[in-house]
Structure formats: structure tokens, C-alpha cells
């Protein structure tokens, strides 16, 4: 039996059901449980699969205000500001980017007052030269993962 593309098929199966048992994965992929276990272990050790977490609907929990915050940073402070942003629990994504701004951060808040407080706290930072904040009106797609191509 050839195991060509088995890792990609295994990742795709887990994207469909992250709680699938080794036995059900083995049946779906038509390989032994040991083979699935070994490949899964390799994918974890190689950093391809970094964890198994639930998909949380933050809107359903009251975090229905999403803000996209763009920041211009002073000089070489980019890594420091990025690190500090990652420490804010409600900043769910932080990106260093090219273009007019240096950082784009996505935050989830329960209301605009909470968002406003967070943004004001950021603007006290002397290394942040400029900011632009957009409030998301409708999330057409969010936190989506895609299946891998299998040859």
C-alpha cells in the first residue's frame, strides 16, 4: 500500500472533525490505526498540527463587535508593539504587514465602549504614530480553514 498524500488526507479529515478517533480516521483513510497514529504524531512533531481547539462563536457569547485596527509604528518598535498587542486577550489576530500601516490587529469586544477603551489604551503608547479603526458590519467569512489539495 502507498501512503502518498496520506498526511494531507489526514489533515483534511481532522478539519472535518477535529475530535475524530484514531479508529474512525483509519477507517475513513483505509489504513491501520497504527499508521494514523504514527502520521499524526509526525504532523504534530513537525508543527503542522499545532493543537486541537474548539471553534467558538464569539458573537453568541456577546462579543459581537469586531474591530480592525491599523497602526503605524515609530521606527524599529514594530516587534515590541506586536508583542504587546498579542498580550491583549481580545486581540484575536495580530499581523505585521506591508503598505500604509505596519500592523493590523483584529479585536473582539462586547460593546463599542470596550472597543473604545482598548483603542485609547493603545494610543497612549508613544511608539504608535497613527491608527485607523474600522468596525466590521458583517463577517461574511471568519476563521475559515481550507482543505488541502490531494494529488
TIRO-2110 file (N, C-alpha, C; in Angstrom, 1 decimal):
// TIRO-2110
0.8, -1.2, 0.0, N, 1, A
0.0, 0.0, 0.0, CA, 1, A
0.9, 1.2, 0.0, C, 1, A
0.5, 2.2, -0.8, N, 2, A
1.2, 3.5, -0.8, CA, 2, A
0.6, 4.5, 0.1, C, 2, A
1.4, 5.4, 0.7, N, 3, A
0.8, 6.4, 1.6, CA, 3, A
1.0, 7.8, 1.1, C, 3, A
1.0, 7.8, -0.3, N, 4, A
1.1, 9.1, -0.9, CA, 4, A
-0.1, 10.0, -0.6, C, 4, A
0.2, 11.2, -0.2, N, 5, A
-0.9, 12.2, 0.2, CA, 5, A
-1.6, 11.8, 1.5, C, 5, A
-1.2, 10.8, 2.2, N, 6, A
-1.9, 10.4, 3.5, CA, 6, A
-1.9, 11.5, 4.5, C, 6, A
-0.8, 12.2, 4.6, N, 7, A
-0.8, 13.3, 5.6, CA, 7, A
-1.8, 14.4, 5.3, C, 7, A
-1.9, 14.7, 4.0, N, 8, A
-2.9, 15.7, 3.6, CA, 8, A
-4.3, 15.2, 3.8, C, 8, A
-4.5, 14.0, 3.5, N, 9, A
-5.9, 13.4, 3.7, CA, 9, A
-6.2, 13.3, 5.2, C, 9, A
-5.2, 13.1, 6.0, N, 10, A
-5.4, 13.1, 7.5, CA, 10, A
-5.7, 14.5, 8.0, C, 10, A
-5.0, 15.5, 7.5, N, 11, A
-5.3, 16.9, 7.9, CA, 11, A
-6.7, 17.2, 7.5, C, 11, A
-7.1, 16.9, 6.2, N, 12, A
-8.4, 17.2, 5.7, CA, 12, A
-9.5, 16.5, 6.6, C, 12, A
-9.3, 15.3, 7.0, N, 13, A
-10.2, 14.5, 7.8, CA, 13, A
-10.4, 15.2, 9.1, C, 13, A
-9.3, 15.7, 9.7, N, 14, A
-9.3, 16.4, 11.0, CA, 14, A
-10.0, 17.7, 10.9, C, 14, A
-9.8, 18.4, 9.7, N, 15, A
-10.5, 19.7, 9.5, CA, 15, A
-12.0, 19.5, 9.5, C, 15, A
-12.4, 18.3, 9.0, N, 16, A
-13.8, 18.0, 9.0, CA, 16, A
-14.4, 17.6, 10.4, C, 16, A
-13.5, 16.9, 11.2, N, 17, A
-13.9, 16.6, 12.6, CA, 17, A
-12.7, 16.4, 13.4, C, 17, A
-12.3, 17.5, 14.1, N, 18, A
-11.1, 17.6, 15.0, CA, 18, A
-11.2, 16.6, 16.1, C, 18, A
-12.3, 16.0, 16.4, N, 19, A
-12.5, 15.1, 17.6, CA, 19, A
-12.5, 13.7, 17.1, C, 19, A
-12.3, 13.4, 15.8, N, 20, A
-12.4, 12.1, 15.3, CA, 20, A
-11.4, 11.1, 16.0, C, 20, A
-11.8, 9.9, 16.3, N, 21, A
-10.9, 8.9, 16.9, CA, 21, A
-9.9, 8.4, 15.9, C, 21, A
-8.9, 7.8, 16.4, N, 22, A
-7.9, 7.2, 15.5, CA, 22, A
-8.5, 6.1, 14.7, C, 22, A
-9.4, 5.4, 15.3, N, 23, A
-10.1, 4.3, 14.6, CA, 23, A
-10.9, 4.8, 13.5, C, 23, A
-11.7, 5.8, 13.7, N, 24, A
-12.6, 6.3, 12.7, CA, 24, A
-11.7, 7.0, 11.5, C, 24, A
-10.6, 7.6, 11.9, N, 25, A
-9.7, 8.2, 10.9, CA, 25, A
-9.1, 7.1, 10.0, C, 25, A
-8.7, 6.0, 10.7, N, 26, A
-8.1, 4.8, 10.0, CA, 26, A
-9.2, 4.2, 9.0, C, 26, A
-10.4, 4.1, 9.5, N, 27, A
-11.4, 3.6, 8.6, CA, 27, A
-11.7, 4.5, 7.4, C, 27, A
-11.8, 5.8, 7.7, N, 28, A
-12.0, 6.7, 6.6, CA, 28, A
-10.9, 6.7, 5.6, C, 28, A
-9.7, 6.6, 6.0, N, 29, A
-8.5, 6.7, 5.2, CA, 29, A
-8.0, 5.3, 4.6, C, 29, A
-8.7, 4.3, 5.1, N, 30, A
-8.4, 2.9, 4.7, CA, 30, A
-6.9, 2.5, 5.0, C, 30, A
-6.5, 2.8, 6.2, N, 31, A
-5.2, 2.4, 6.7, CA, 31, A
-5.4, 1.9, 8.2, C, 31, A
-4.3, 1.4, 8.7, N, 32, A
-4.4, 0.9, 10.1, CA, 32, A
-4.4, 2.1, 11.1, C, 32, A
-4.8, 1.8, 12.3, N, 33, A
-4.8, 2.7, 13.4, CA, 33, A
-3.4, 3.1, 13.7, C, 33, A
-2.5, 2.2, 13.7, N, 34, A
-1.1, 2.5, 14.0, CA, 34, A
-0.5, 3.5, 12.9, C, 34, A
-0.9, 3.3, 11.7, N, 35, A
-0.4, 4.2, 10.6, CA, 35, A
-0.9, 5.6, 10.9, C, 35, A
-2.2, 5.7, 11.2, N, 36, A
-2.8, 7.0, 11.5, CA, 36, A
-2.1, 7.6, 12.7, C, 36, A
-1.9, 6.9, 13.7, N, 37, A
-1.2, 7.3, 15.0, CA, 37, A
0.2, 7.8, 14.7, C, 37, A
1.0, 7.1, 13.9, N, 38, A
2.3, 7.5, 13.5, CA, 38, A
2.4, 8.7, 12.7, C, 38, A
1.5, 8.8, 11.7, N, 39, A
1.5, 10.0, 10.9, CA, 39, A
1.0, 11.2, 11.6, C, 39, A
0.0, 11.1, 12.5, N, 40, A
-0.5, 12.1, 13.3, CA, 40, A
0.6, 12.7, 14.3, C, 40, A
1.4, 11.7, 14.8, N, 41, A
2.5, 12.1, 15.7, CA, 41, A
3.5, 12.9, 14.9, C, 41, A
3.8, 12.5, 13.7, N, 42, A
4.8, 13.2, 12.9, CA, 42, A
4.3, 14.6, 12.5, C, 42, A
3.0, 14.7, 12.2, N, 43, A
2.4, 16.0, 11.9, CA, 43, A
2.5, 17.0, 13.1, C, 43, A
2.3, 16.4, 14.3, N, 44, A
2.4, 17.3, 15.5, CA, 44, A
3.8, 17.6, 15.8, C, 44, A
4.8, 16.7, 15.6, N, 45, A
6.2, 17.0, 15.9, CA, 45, A
6.8, 18.0, 14.9, C, 45, A
6.3, 17.9, 13.7, N, 46, A
6.7, 18.8, 12.6, CA, 46, A
6.1, 20.2, 12.7, C, 46, A
5.1, 20.4, 13.6, N, 47, A
4.5, 21.7, 13.8, CA, 47, A
3.4, 22.0, 12.8, C, 47, A
3.0, 21.0, 12.0, N, 48, A
1.9, 21.2, 11.1, CA, 48, A
0.6, 21.2, 11.8, C, 48, A
0.4, 20.3, 12.7, N, 49, A
-0.8, 20.3, 13.6, CA, 49, A
-0.3, 20.8, 14.9, C, 49, A
-0.8, 22.0, 15.3, N, 50, A
-0.3, 22.6, 16.5, CA, 50, A
-1.3, 22.5, 17.7, C, 50, A
-2.4, 21.9, 17.5, N, 51, A
-3.3, 21.7, 18.6, CA, 51, A
-4.7, 21.4, 18.1, C, 51, A
-5.6, 21.1, 19.1, N, 52, A
-6.9, 20.7, 18.8, CA, 52, A
-7.8, 21.6, 19.7, C, 52, A
-8.5, 22.6, 19.1, N, 53, A
-9.3, 23.5, 19.9, CA, 53, A
-10.7, 23.6, 19.3, C, 53, A
-11.6, 24.0, 20.2, N, 54, A
-13.0, 24.1, 19.7, CA, 54, A
-13.1, 25.4, 18.8, C, 54, A
-14.1, 25.4, 18.0, N, 55, A
-14.4, 26.6, 17.2, CA, 55, A
-15.5, 27.3, 18.1, C, 55, A
-15.2, 28.5, 18.4, N, 56, A
-16.0, 29.3, 19.3, CA, 56, A
-16.7, 30.4, 18.5, C, 56, A
-18.0, 30.5, 18.7, N, 57, A
-18.8, 31.6, 18.1, CA, 57, A
-18.8, 32.7, 19.1, C, 57, A
-17.9, 33.7, 19.0, N, 58, A
-17.8, 34.8, 20.0, CA, 58, A
-19.0, 35.6, 19.9, C, 58, A
-19.7, 35.8, 18.8, N, 59, A
-20.9, 36.6, 18.7, CA, 59, A
-21.9, 36.0, 19.7, C, 59, A
-22.1, 34.7, 19.7, N, 60, A
-23.1, 34.0, 20.6, CA, 60, A
-22.7, 34.2, 22.0, C, 60, A
-21.5, 34.6, 22.4, N, 61, A
-21.1, 34.8, 23.7, CA, 61, A
-21.1, 36.3, 24.1, C, 61, A
-21.6, 37.1, 23.1, N, 62, A
-21.7, 38.5, 23.4, CA, 62, A
-20.6, 39.4, 22.9, C, 62, A
-19.6, 38.8, 22.3, N, 63, A
-18.5, 39.5, 21.7, CA, 63, A
-18.9, 39.8, 20.2, C, 63, A
-19.9, 40.7, 20.0, N, 64, A
-20.4, 40.9, 18.7, CA, 64, A
-19.9, 42.2, 18.0, C, 64, A
-18.9, 42.8, 18.6, N, 65, A
-18.3, 44.0, 18.0, CA, 65, A
-16.8, 43.6, 17.6, C, 65, A
-16.6, 43.6, 16.3, N, 66, A
-15.3, 43.2, 15.7, CA, 66, A
-14.6, 44.5, 15.2, C, 66, A
-13.4, 44.8, 15.6, N, 67, A
-12.7, 45.9, 15.1, CA, 67, A
-11.4, 45.5, 14.4, C, 67, A
-11.2, 46.2, 13.3, N, 68, A
-9.9, 46.0, 12.5, CA, 68, A
-9.1, 47.3, 12.8, C, 68, A
-8.0, 47.1, 13.5, N, 69, A
-7.2, 48.3, 13.9, CA, 69, A
-5.9, 48.3, 13.1, C, 69, A
-5.6, 49.4, 12.4, N, 70, A
-4.4, 49.5, 11.6, CA, 70, A
-3.5, 50.5, 12.3, C, 70, A
-2.3, 50.2, 12.5, N, 71, A
-1.3, 51.0, 13.2, CA, 71, A
-0.1, 51.3, 12.5, C, 71, A
0.4, 52.6, 12.5, N, 72, A
1.7, 53.0, 12.1, CA, 72, A
2.6, 53.1, 13.3, C, 72, A
3.8, 52.5, 13.2, N, 73, A
4.7, 52.3, 14.3, CA, 73, A
5.9, 53.2, 14.1, C, 73, A
6.4, 53.7, 15.2, N, 74, A
7.6, 54.5, 15.3, CA, 74, A
8.9, 53.7, 15.1, C, 74, A
9.7, 54.0, 14.1, N, 75, A
11.0, 53.4, 13.9, CA, 75, A
11.0, 51.9, 14.0, C, 75, A
11.9, 51.4, 14.9, N, 76, A
12.2, 50.0, 15.0, CA, 76, A
11.4, 49.3, 16.1, C, 76, A
10.3, 49.9, 16.5, N, 77, A
9.5, 49.4, 17.7, CA, 77, A
8.5, 48.3, 17.2, C, 77, A
8.5, 48.0, 16.0, N, 78, A
7.5, 47.0, 15.5, CA, 78, A
7.4, 45.7, 16.3, C, 78, A
8.5, 45.0, 16.5, N, 79, A
8.4, 43.8, 17.3, CA, 79, A
7.9, 44.0, 18.7, C, 79, A
8.2, 45.1, 19.4, N, 80, A
7.8, 45.4, 20.7, CA, 80, A
6.3, 45.6, 20.7, C, 80, A
5.8, 46.4, 19.8, N, 81, A
4.4, 46.7, 19.8, CA, 81, A
3.6, 45.5, 19.4, C, 81, A
4.1, 44.7, 18.5, N, 82, A
3.4, 43.5, 18.1, CA, 82, A
3.3, 42.5, 19.3, C, 82, A
4.4, 42.4, 20.1, N, 83, A
4.3, 41.6, 21.3, CA, 83, A
3.3, 42.1, 22.3, C, 83, A
3.2, 43.4, 22.5, N, 84, A
2.3, 43.9, 23.4, CA, 84, A
0.9, 43.7, 23.0, C, 84, A
0.6, 43.8, 21.7, N, 85, A
-0.7, 43.6, 21.2, CA, 85, A
-1.2, 42.2, 21.4, C, 85, A
-0.3, 41.2, 21.2, N, 86, A
-0.6, 39.8, 21.4, CA, 86, A
-1.0, 39.5, 22.8, C, 86, A
-0.5, 40.3, 23.8, N, 87, A
-0.9, 40.1, 25.2, CA, 87, A
-2.3, 40.6, 25.5, C, 87, A
-2.9, 41.4, 24.7, N, 88, A
-4.3, 41.8, 24.9, CA, 88, A
-5.2, 40.6, 24.5, C, 88, A
-6.0, 40.1, 25.5, N, 89, A
-6.7, 38.8, 25.2, CA, 89, A
-7.8, 39.0, 24.1, C, 89, A
-8.3, 40.2, 24.0, N, 90, A
-9.4, 40.4, 23.0, CA, 90, A
-8.8, 40.6, 21.6, C, 90, A
-7.5, 40.8, 21.4, N, 91, A
-6.9, 40.9, 20.1, CA, 91, A
-6.7, 39.5, 19.6, C, 91, A
-7.6, 39.0, 18.7, N, 92, A
-7.5, 37.6, 18.3, CA, 92, A
-6.6, 37.4, 17.2, C, 92, A
-6.2, 38.4, 16.4, N, 93, A
-5.2, 38.3, 15.4, CA, 93, A
-4.3, 39.5, 15.3, C, 93, A
-3.0, 39.4, 15.1, N, 94, A
-2.1, 40.5, 15.0, CA, 94, A
-1.2, 40.2, 13.9, C, 94, A
-1.1, 41.1, 12.9, N, 95, A
-0.3, 40.9, 11.7, CA, 95, A
0.7, 42.0, 11.5, C, 95, A
1.9, 41.7, 11.2, N, 96, A
2.8, 42.7, 10.7, CA, 96, A
2.7, 42.7, 9.1, C, 96, A
2.4, 43.9, 8.6, N, 97, A
2.1, 44.0, 7.1, CA, 97, A
2.9, 45.0, 6.4, C, 97, A
2.8, 44.9, 5.1, N, 98, A
3.3, 46.0, 4.2, CA, 98, A
2.2, 46.9, 3.8, C, 98, A
2.6, 48.1, 3.3, N, 99, A
1.6, 49.0, 2.9, CA, 99, A
1.6, 50.3, 3.8, C, 99, A
0.5, 51.0, 3.8, N, 100, A
0.4, 52.2, 4.6, CA, 100, A
0.6, 52.1, 6.1, C, 100, A
0.2, 50.9, 6.6, N, 101, A
0.3, 50.7, 8.0, CA, 101, A
1.3, 49.6, 8.3, C, 101, A
1.7, 49.5, 9.5, N, 102, A
2.7, 48.5, 9.9, CA, 102, A
2.1, 47.2, 10.6, C, 102, A
1.0, 47.4, 11.2, N, 103, A
0.3, 46.4, 12.0, CA, 103, A
-1.2, 46.4, 11.7, C, 103, A
-1.8, 45.3, 11.5, N, 104, A
-3.2, 45.2, 11.5, CA, 104, A
-3.6, 44.2, 12.6, C, 104, A
-4.5, 44.6, 13.5, N, 105, A
-4.9, 43.8, 14.6, CA, 105, A
-6.4, 43.6, 14.5, C, 105, A
-6.9, 42.4, 14.8, N, 106, A
-8.4, 42.2, 14.9, CA, 106, A
-8.8, 42.0, 16.3, C, 106, A
-9.8, 42.7, 16.8, N, 107, A
-10.2, 42.6, 18.2, CA, 107, A
-11.7, 42.2, 18.2, C, 107, A
-12.1, 41.5, 19.3, N, 108, A
-13.5, 41.2, 19.5, CA, 108, A
-13.9, 41.8, 20.8, C, 108, A
-15.0, 42.5, 20.9, N, 109, A
-15.5, 43.2, 22.0, CA, 109, A
-17.0, 43.0, 22.3, C, 109, A
-17.4, 43.2, 23.5, N, 110, A
-18.8, 43.0, 23.8, CA, 110, A
-19.6, 44.3, 23.5, C, 110, A
-18.9, 45.4, 23.4, N, 111, A
-19.6, 46.6, 23.0, CA, 111, A
-18.6, 47.7, 22.6, C, 111, A
-19.1, 48.8, 22.0, N, 112, A
-18.2, 49.8, 21.5, CA, 112, A
-17.5, 50.5, 22.6, C, 112, A
-18.0, 50.5, 23.8, N, 113, A
-17.3, 51.2, 24.9, CA, 113, A
-16.0, 50.4, 25.2, C, 113, A
-16.1, 49.1, 25.2, N, 114, A
-14.9, 48.2, 25.5, CA, 114, A
-13.9, 48.4, 24.4, C, 114, A
-14.4, 48.5, 23.1, N, 115, A
-13.5, 48.7, 22.0, CA, 115, A
-12.8, 50.0, 22.1, C, 115, A
-13.6, 51.1, 22.4, N, 116, A
-13.1, 52.4, 22.6, CA, 116, A
-12.0, 52.5, 23.7, C, 116, A
-12.3, 51.8, 24.8, N, 117, A
-11.3, 51.8, 25.9, CA, 117, A
-10.0, 51.1, 25.4, C, 117, A
-10.1, 50.0, 24.7, N, 118, A
-8.9, 49.3, 24.2, CA, 118, A
-8.1, 50.2, 23.3, C, 118, A
-8.8, 50.9, 22.4, N, 119, A
-8.1, 51.7, 21.4, CA, 119, A
-7.4, 52.9, 22.1, C, 119, A
-8.1, 53.5, 23.0, N, 120, A
-7.5, 54.6, 23.8, CA, 120, A
-6.2, 54.2, 24.5, C, 120, A
-6.3, 53.0, 25.1, N, 121, A
-5.1, 52.4, 25.8, CA, 121, A
-4.0, 52.2, 24.8, C, 121, A
-4.3, 51.8, 23.6, N, 122, A
-3.2, 51.6, 22.5, CA, 122, A
-2.6, 53.0, 22.2, C, 122, A
-3.4, 54.0, 22.0, N, 123, A
-3.0, 55.3, 21.6, CA, 123, A
-2.1, 56.0, 22.6, C, 123, A
-2.1, 55.6, 23.8, N, 124, A
-1.2, 56.2, 24.8, CA, 124, A
0.2, 55.8, 24.5, C, 124, A
0.4, 54.7, 23.8, N, 125, A
1.8, 54.1, 23.5, CA, 125, A
2.5, 55.1, 22.6, C, 125, A
3.6, 55.7, 23.0, N, 126, A
4.3, 56.7, 22.2, CA, 126, A
4.9, 56.1, 20.9, C, 126, A
5.0, 54.8, 20.9, N, 127, A
5.6, 54.1, 19.7, CA, 127, A
4.6, 53.9, 18.6, C, 127, A
3.3, 54.2, 18.9, N, 128, A
2.2, 54.1, 17.9, CA, 128, A
2.0, 55.6, 17.3, C, 128, A
2.4, 55.8, 16.1, N, 129, A
2.3, 57.1, 15.5, CA, 129, A
0.9, 57.5, 15.0, C, 129, A
0.2, 56.5, 14.5, N, 130, A
-1.1, 56.7, 13.9, CA, 130, A
-2.0, 55.5, 13.9, C, 130, A
-3.3, 55.6, 14.0, N, 131, A
-4.2, 54.5, 13.9, CA, 131, A
-5.4, 54.8, 13.1, C, 131, A
-6.0, 53.7, 12.6, N, 132, A
-7.2, 53.8, 11.8, CA, 132, A
-8.0, 52.5, 12.2, C, 132, A
-9.2, 52.7, 12.7, N, 133, A
-10.0, 51.6, 13.2, CA, 133, A
-11.3, 51.5, 12.4, C, 133, A
-11.6, 50.3, 11.9, N, 134, A
-12.9, 50.0, 11.2, CA, 134, A
-13.6, 49.0, 12.1, C, 134, A
-15.0, 49.2, 12.1, N, 135, A
-15.8, 48.3, 12.8, CA, 135, A
-16.5, 47.4, 11.8, C, 135, A
-16.4, 46.1, 12.0, N, 136, A
-17.0, 45.2, 11.0, CA, 136, A
-18.5, 45.2, 11.1, C, 136, A
-19.2, 45.4, 10.0, N, 137, A
-20.6, 45.4, 10.0, CA, 137, A
-21.2, 44.0, 9.8, C, 137, A
-20.5, 43.2, 9.0, N, 138, A
-21.0, 41.8, 8.8, CA, 138, A
-19.8, 41.0, 8.4, C, 138, A
-19.6, 39.9, 9.2, N, 139, A
-18.5, 39.0, 8.9, CA, 139, A
-19.0, 37.9, 7.9, C, 139, A
-18.7, 38.1, 6.6, N, 140, A
-19.1, 37.2, 5.6, CA, 140, A
-18.4, 35.9, 5.7, C, 140, A
-17.2, 35.9, 6.2, N, 141, A
-16.4, 34.7, 6.4, CA, 141, A
-15.4, 35.0, 7.5, C, 141, A
-15.3, 34.0, 8.5, N, 142, A
-14.4, 34.3, 9.6, CA, 142, A
-13.8, 33.0, 10.1, C, 142, A
-12.5, 33.0, 10.4, N, 143, A
-11.8, 31.8, 11.0, CA, 143, A
-12.0, 30.6, 10.1, C, 143, A
-12.1, 30.7, 8.8, N, 144, A
-12.2, 29.6, 8.0, CA, 144, A
-10.9, 28.9, 7.7, C, 144, A
-10.9, 27.6, 7.6, N, 145, A
-9.7, 26.9, 7.2, CA, 145, A
-10.1, 26.2, 5.9, C, 145, A
-9.1, 25.8, 5.1, N, 146, A
-9.4, 25.2, 3.9, CA, 146, A
-8.7, 23.8, 3.8, C, 146, A
-9.4, 22.9, 3.0, N, 147, A
-8.8, 21.6, 2.9, CA, 147, A
-7.6, 21.7, 1.9, C, 147, A
-6.7, 20.8, 2.1, N, 148, A
-5.5, 20.7, 1.3, CA, 148, A
-5.8, 19.9, 0.0, C, 148, A
-5.1, 20.4, -1.1, N, 149, A
-5.2, 19.6, -2.3, CA, 149, A
-4.5, 18.3, -2.2, C, 149, A
-5.2, 17.3, -2.7, N, 150, A
-4.6, 15.9, -2.7, CA, 150, A
-4.5, 15.5, -4.1, C, 150, A
-3.2, 15.1, -4.5, N, 151, A
-3.0, 14.7, -5.9, CA, 151, A
-3.4, 13.3, -6.1, C, 151, A
END
